[in-house]
Amino acid sequence: MSSPLIFTSGDYDDLLDKVNVTIPDNYTSIGDNAFSGATSLSSITFGVNSLLNSIGQYAFNGATSLTFITIPASVTSIGFRVFYGSGLENIFAPPTVISAQNWTINSSNADVGGANNVFVYNSEYTTAWTITDILSVNSVNSVNIVGTFNKYDSNSNFGPEYNILSVYIGTNVTSIGDNAFQYAIGLNNVTIPNTVTSIGDDALNGAEGLTIINIPNSVTTIGDRAFYGATSLTSITIPASVTSSVTGAFSGAASLTLVDVDVDNTEYASLDGVLFDKQQLLLIKYPEDKSDTSYTIPNTVTSIGDDAFSGVKFLTSIDIPDGVSIIGDGAFRSAGSLTSITIPDGVAAIGVGVFANTPNLTTVTIPNSVTSIGDDAFSYAISLTSITIPDLVASIGDRAFQNTSSLISINIPSSVTSIGVGAFTGAESLTSVDVDGDNTEYTSVDGVLFDKQLLLLIKYPEGKPDTSYTIPNTVTSIGSRAFYGATSLTSITIPNSVITIGDNAFQNTSFTSITIPNSVITIGEDAFRGVALTSINIPNSVTSIGEGAFYQAENLTTVTFEKNSQLTALADVTFYYATSLTSITIPRSVTSLGEYLFYNTESLTTVTIEIGSLLTDIDSYIFSNSGVTTVYAPQNVISGQEWTIDGSDNTIGDKGDILVKLLLPPPPFVPPQPIPRMDAGMRIRMLRMNATNLGKVNKSRGNEETGTVIHNNINSRLQMVRNRGNTVPKKVTNRPTCN
């Protein structure tokens, strides 16, 4: 019979890591003073099958950095002043130990082995603990878990704010739930007992500090993205017990050099550290940090799985055998060194994101067997200068060639019947999109892509050098992202046939002015986002403006809504970061103002709401970080919002200290009264009266000569009236006298 193993102070002295200590399962005792004066010790972990039965006196005396400990259920004896002078604040222990030591369960104790104010927890707690259950101070860095462990709220229980370094999972835990340790970036050790049968989706997603993990032979299921972003994990072994799909489980494990599989596993196999199904028909995962620069896929393989080569750092070339007929979504995504690849004949589809974010990829050979190119298929393949789309391709997905910034031209074959939204957005060098003349759905005019009937303008090439462009007058819709990034254009003419301006239609363009015709009814989301416009007039035909329509239009100073506007709402973030906007008048037809409507419009000081406004709904934060100080509004809006007229302490949205002024309607219009027309007799009487009055004045001043002049002037003017055909006396016989 072997003698019991006792962990002594000498054993501690021999350890290289004196901060985080694990006591092996076969030790039965921690000796007296074993960690006495161990000021660097911050965590101590006991194995799942620990045989420890006693902890000696003063064992942790003076271990000032030790704030937390879990005592194994096997312990029956704890020595005198075991924690005296330590930093202990929290302790987990089985009920037998708690009872023997006369500690009070689930509360703070005055004396726990010589340490004061220690909170004691029952380590056989029947449900899982959340992090807030076990933390009284943030210095806790080791956690014991029992019960069914799962995610408890929208954030991970072990997020980065808690700095958890190690986790010991008790033997009555059967499942590690979805997101259980997500973003536990400091976590470097997780002890999983052989009672656990499943590891959930994203369970250790983002556990950046995890360098090694032992998956017990009890686990049958490893969830999707279970180890995604575990960037320090270098190797992993899949036990014989795992039978569920592990596709995607190890994507984003950027330091992984080896995926090993127990030879007794009936579902999976490993060949040179690469993960396959048992029959090697499916290549599941090539380790991302494997140092080889080239790789030849075995001839047995018929399918390359989703994300199979995603994130591989060193591969510059991959040889795909002719037998491969399926390439999964994201198969070569973010393969940072890959420069060229040939897809074998027989592959029918290039899936979602297959070559996305491959910055050094310059050449891709697509076989004639391919009939579809998926969403984001070549997105951000920034070195790709040309590509030939085979004649059988029927569909090109959303954003398929987004941000292929070196692509100069592209030809759409006659077979294509569907082109997704934003297929060529961000292709900043693209000068033309050409379409085969036999294509029944699409056409190209001067390198600009339209539908066949020229009703929809789909894409104006971003690298086209022209400075002005006139949209054909057949066009009724400007498509989503149609002019996105067309920075050479300084002017554009929109015909009055256009009804709809699509989402992001003019985003990131350089023209400073544009005229929207009064045929336009709808302006889409982000339609003028980031434009260089300084002013814009919204015609009264517009009934809808989408969210963020003028988002980050930083040069925009003036927005004018045409009289009798039919606009019903100003949506969320419409003028977000329109930092030069100084004032605005909201049309009376608008009933609601969306969230963050004028966020960070720092130059905006005055907002006017038109008389007769139908406005009832003002959302939160509409003036956040804006310069708004004054709002002019009619009485009905002021009353409905319970604002104080002429008060400067109004809060609108979340912005306070706003002065509200009553906007009064203008006084009613009174037309001028017509002046009655005088006949000849009335005019003569007026002349004589004026002459009489002037004569009196001059006589009083002793000026008889002036009176004579007046007499002569009257006769002259009477003659003028006579000459116009009016009947008047022929002569004034008596000169007016002043009585």
Secondary structure in CASP SS format (residue, H / E / C, confidence):
PFRMAT SS
TARGET T0000
AUTHOR 0000-0000-0000
METHOD secondary structure of the structure
MODEL  1
M C 1.00
S C 1.00
S C 1.00
P C 1.00
L E 1.00
I E 1.00
F E 1.00
T C 1.00
S H 1.00
G H 1.00
D H 1.00
Y H 1.00
D H 1.00
D H 1.00
L C 1.00
L C 1.00
D C 1.00
K C 1.00
V C 1.00
N E 1.00
V E 1.00
T E 1.00
I E 1.00
P C 1.00
D C 1.00
N C 1.00
Y E 1.00
T E 1.00
S E 1.00
I E 1.00
G C 1.00
D C 1.00
N C 1.00
A C 1.00
F C 1.00
S C 1.00
G C 1.00
A C 1.00
T C 1.00
S C 1.00
L C 1.00
S C 1.00
S E 1.00
I E 1.00
T E 1.00
F E 1.00
G C 1.00
V C 1.00
N C 1.00
S C 1.00
L C 1.00
L C 1.00
N C 1.00
S E 1.00
I E 1.00
G C 1.00
Q C 1.00
Y C 1.00
A C 1.00
F C 1.00
N C 1.00
G C 1.00
A C 1.00
T C 1.00
S C 1.00
L C 1.00
T C 1.00
F E 1.00
I E 1.00
T E 1.00
I C 1.00
P C 1.00
A C 1.00
S C 1.00
V C 1.00
T C 1.00
S E 1.00
I E 1.00
G C 1.00
F C 1.00
R C 1.00
V C 1.00
F C 1.00
Y C 1.00
G C 1.00
S C 1.00
G C 1.00
L C 1.00
E C 1.00
N E 1.00
I E 1.00
F E 1.00
A E 1.00
P C 1.00
P H 1.00
T H 1.00
V H 1.00
I H 1.00
S H 1.00
A H 1.00
Q C 1.00
N C 1.00
W C 1.00
T C 1.00
I C 1.00
N C 1.00
S E 1.00
S E 1.00
N E 1.00
A C 1.00
D C 1.00
V E 1.00
G C 1.00
G C 1.00
A E 1.00
N C 1.00
N C 1.00
V E 1.00
F E 1.00
V E 1.00
Y E 1.00
N E 1.00
S C 1.00
E C 1.00
Y C 1.00
T C 1.00
T C 1.00
A C 1.00
W C 1.00
T C 1.00
I H 1.00
T H 1.00
D H 1.00
I H 1.00
L C 1.00
S C 1.00
V C 1.00
N C 1.00
S C 1.00
V C 1.00
N C 1.00
S E 1.00
V E 1.00
N E 1.00
I E 1.00
V C 1.00
G C 1.00
T C 1.00
F E 1.00
N C 1.00
K C 1.00
Y C 1.00
D C 1.00
S C 1.00
N C 1.00
S C 1.00
N C 1.00
F C 1.00
G C 1.00
P H 1.00
E H 1.00
Y H 1.00
N C 1.00
I C 1.00
L C 1.00
S E 1.00
V E 1.00
Y E 1.00
I E 1.00
G C 1.00
T C 1.00
N C 1.00
V C 1.00
T C 1.00
S E 1.00
I E 1.00
G C 1.00
D C 1.00
N C 1.00
A C 1.00
F C 1.00
Q C 1.00
Y C 1.00
A C 1.00
I C 1.00
G C 1.00
L C 1.00
N C 1.00
N E 1.00
V E 1.00
T E 1.00
I C 1.00
P C 1.00
N C 1.00
T C 1.00
V C 1.00
T C 1.00
S E 1.00
I E 1.00
G C 1.00
D C 1.00
D C 1.00
A C 1.00
L C 1.00
N C 1.00
G C 1.00
A C 1.00
E C 1.00
G C 1.00
L C 1.00
T C 1.00
I C 1.00
I C 1.00
N C 1.00
I C 1.00
P C 1.00
N C 1.00
S C 1.00
V C 1.00
T C 1.00
T E 1.00
I E 1.00
G C 1.00
D C 1.00
R C 1.00
A C 1.00
F C 1.00
Y C 1.00
G C 1.00
A C 1.00
T C 1.00
S C 1.00
L C 1.00
T C 1.00
S E 1.00
I E 1.00
T E 1.00
I E 1.00
P C 1.00
A C 1.00
S C 1.00
V C 1.00
T C 1.00
S C 1.00
S C 1.00
V C 1.00
T C 1.00
G C 1.00
A C 1.00
F C 1.00
S C 1.00
G C 1.00
A C 1.00
A C 1.00
S C 1.00
L C 1.00
T C 1.00
L E 1.00
V E 1.00
D E 1.00
V E 1.00
D C 1.00
V C 1.00
D C 1.00
N C 1.00
T C 1.00
E C 1.00
Y E 1.00
A E 1.00
S E 1.00
L E 1.00
D C 1.00
G C 1.00
V E 1.00
L E 1.00
F E 1.00
D E 1.00
K C 1.00
Q C 1.00
Q C 1.00
L C 1.00
L E 1.00
L E 1.00
I E 1.00
K E 1.00
Y C 1.00
P C 1.00
E C 1.00
D C 1.00
K C 1.00
S C 1.00
D C 1.00
T C 1.00
S E 1.00
Y E 1.00
T E 1.00
I C 1.00
P C 1.00
N C 1.00
T C 1.00
V C 1.00
T C 1.00
S E 1.00
I E 1.00
G C 1.00
D C 1.00
D C 1.00
A C 1.00
F C 1.00
S C 1.00
G C 1.00
V C 1.00
K C 1.00
F C 1.00
L C 1.00
T C 1.00
S E 1.00
I E 1.00
D E 1.00
I C 1.00
P C 1.00
D C 1.00
G C 1.00
V C 1.00
S C 1.00
I E 1.00
I E 1.00
G C 1.00
D C 1.00
G C 1.00
A C 1.00
F C 1.00
R C 1.00
S C 1.00
A C 1.00
G C 1.00
S C 1.00
L C 1.00
T C 1.00
S E 1.00
I E 1.00
T E 1.00
I C 1.00
P C 1.00
D C 1.00
G C 1.00
V C 1.00
A C 1.00
A E 1.00
I E 1.00
G C 1.00
V C 1.00
G C 1.00
V C 1.00
F C 1.00
A C 1.00
N C 1.00
T C 1.00
P C 1.00
N C 1.00
L C 1.00
T C 1.00
T E 1.00
V E 1.00
T E 1.00
I C 1.00
P C 1.00
N C 1.00
S C 1.00
V C 1.00
T C 1.00
S E 1.00
I E 1.00
G C 1.00
D C 1.00
D C 1.00
A C 1.00
F C 1.00
S C 1.00
Y C 1.00
A C 1.00
I C 1.00
S C 1.00
L C 1.00
T C 1.00
S C 1.00
I C 1.00
T C 1.00
I C 1.00
P C 1.00
D C 1.00
L C 1.00
V C 1.00
A C 1.00
S E 1.00
I E 1.00
G C 1.00
D C 1.00
R C 1.00
A C 1.00
F C 1.00
Q C 1.00
N C 1.00
T C 1.00
S C 1.00
S C 1.00
L C 1.00
I C 1.00
S E 1.00
I E 1.00
N E 1.00
I E 1.00
P C 1.00
S C 1.00
S C 1.00
V C 1.00
T C 1.00
S E 1.00
I E 1.00
G C 1.00
V C 1.00
G C 1.00
A C 1.00
F C 1.00
T C 1.00
G C 1.00
A C 1.00
E C 1.00
S C 1.00
L C 1.00
T C 1.00
S E 1.00
V E 1.00
D E 1.00
V E 1.00
D C 1.00
G C 1.00
D C 1.00
N C 1.00
T C 1.00
E C 1.00
Y E 1.00
T E 1.00
S E 1.00
V E 1.00
D C 1.00
G C 1.00
V E 1.00
L E 1.00
F E 1.00
D E 1.00
K C 1.00
Q C 1.00
L C 1.00
L C 1.00
L E 1.00
L E 1.00
I E 1.00
K E 1.00
Y C 1.00
P C 1.00
E C 1.00
G C 1.00
K C 1.00
P C 1.00
D C 1.00
T C 1.00
S E 1.00
Y E 1.00
T E 1.00
I C 1.00
P C 1.00
N C 1.00
T C 1.00
V C 1.00
T C 1.00
S E 1.00
I E 1.00
G C 1.00
S C 1.00
R C 1.00
A C 1.00
F C 1.00
Y C 1.00
G C 1.00
A C 1.00
T C 1.00
S C 1.00
L C 1.00
T C 1.00
S E 1.00
I E 1.00
T E 1.00
I C 1.00
P C 1.00
N C 1.00
S C 1.00
V C 1.00
I C 1.00
T E 1.00
I E 1.00
G C 1.00
D C 1.00
N C 1.00
A C 1.00
F C 1.00
Q C 1.00
N C 1.00
T C 1.00
S C 1.00
F C 1.00
T C 1.00
S C 1.00
I C 1.00
T C 1.00
I C 1.00
P C 1.00
N C 1.00
S C 1.00
V C 1.00
I C 1.00
T E 1.00
I E 1.00
G C 1.00
E C 1.00
D C 1.00
A C 1.00
F C 1.00
R C 1.00
G C 1.00
V C 1.00
A C 1.00
L C 1.00
T C 1.00
S E 1.00
I E 1.00
N E 1.00
I E 1.00
P C 1.00
N C 1.00
S C 1.00
V C 1.00
T C 1.00
S E 1.00
I E 1.00
G C 1.00
E C 1.00
G C 1.00
A C 1.00
F C 1.00
Y C 1.00
Q C 1.00
A C 1.00
E C 1.00
N C 1.00
L C 1.00
T C 1.00
T E 1.00
V E 1.00
T E 1.00
F E 1.00
E C 1.00
K C 1.00
N C 1.00
S C 1.00
Q C 1.00
L C 1.00
T C 1.00
A E 1.00
L E 1.00
A C 1.00
D C 1.00
V C 1.00
T C 1.00
F C 1.00
Y C 1.00
Y C 1.00
A C 1.00
T C 1.00
S C 1.00
L C 1.00
T C 1.00
S E 1.00
I E 1.00
T E 1.00
I E 1.00
P C 1.00
R C 1.00
S C 1.00
V C 1.00
T C 1.00
S E 1.00
L E 1.00
G C 1.00
E C 1.00
Y C 1.00
L C 1.00
F C 1.00
Y C 1.00
N C 1.00
T C 1.00
E C 1.00
S C 1.00
L C 1.00
T C 1.00
T E 1.00
V E 1.00
T E 1.00
I E 1.00
E C 1.00
I C 1.00
G C 1.00
S C 1.00
L C 1.00
L C 1.00
T C 1.00
D E 1.00
I E 1.00
D C 1.00
S C 1.00
Y C 1.00
I C 1.00
F C 1.00
S C 1.00
N C 1.00
S C 1.00
G C 1.00
V C 1.00
T C 1.00
T E 1.00
V E 1.00
Y E 1.00
A E 1.00
P C 1.00
Q H 1.00
N H 1.00
V H 1.00
I H 1.00
S H 1.00
G H 1.00
Q H 1.00
E C 1.00
W C 1.00
T C 1.00
I E 1.00
D C 1.00
G C 1.00
S C 1.00
D C 1.00
N E 1.00
T E 1.00
I E 1.00
G C 1.00
D C 1.00
K E 1.00
G E 1.00
D E 1.00
I E 1.00
L E 1.00
V E 1.00
K E 1.00
L E 1.00
L C 1.00
L C 1.00
P C 1.00
P C 1.00
P C 1.00
P C 1.00
F C 1.00
V C 1.00
P C 1.00
P C 1.00
Q C 1.00
P C 1.00
I C 1.00
P C 1.00
R C 1.00
M C 1.00
D C 1.00
A H 1.00
G H 1.00
M H 1.00
R H 1.00
I H 1.00
R H 1.00
M H 1.00
L H 1.00
R H 1.00
M H 1.00
N H 1.00
A H 1.00
T H 1.00
N H 1.00
L H 1.00
G H 1.00
K H 1.00
V H 1.00
N H 1.00
K H 1.00
S H 1.00
R C 1.00
G C 1.00
N C 1.00
E H 1.00
E H 1.00
T H 1.00
G H 1.00
T H 1.00
V H 1.00
I H 1.00
H H 1.00
N H 1.00
N H 1.00
I H 1.00
N H 1.00
S H 1.00
R H 1.00
L H 1.00
Q H 1.00
M H 1.00
V H 1.00
R H 1.00
N H 1.00
R C 1.00
G C 1.00
N C 1.00
T C 1.00
V C 1.00
P C 1.00
K C 1.00
K C 1.00
V C 1.00
T C 1.00
N C 1.00
R C 1.00
P C 1.00
T C 1.00
C C 1.00
N C 1.00
END
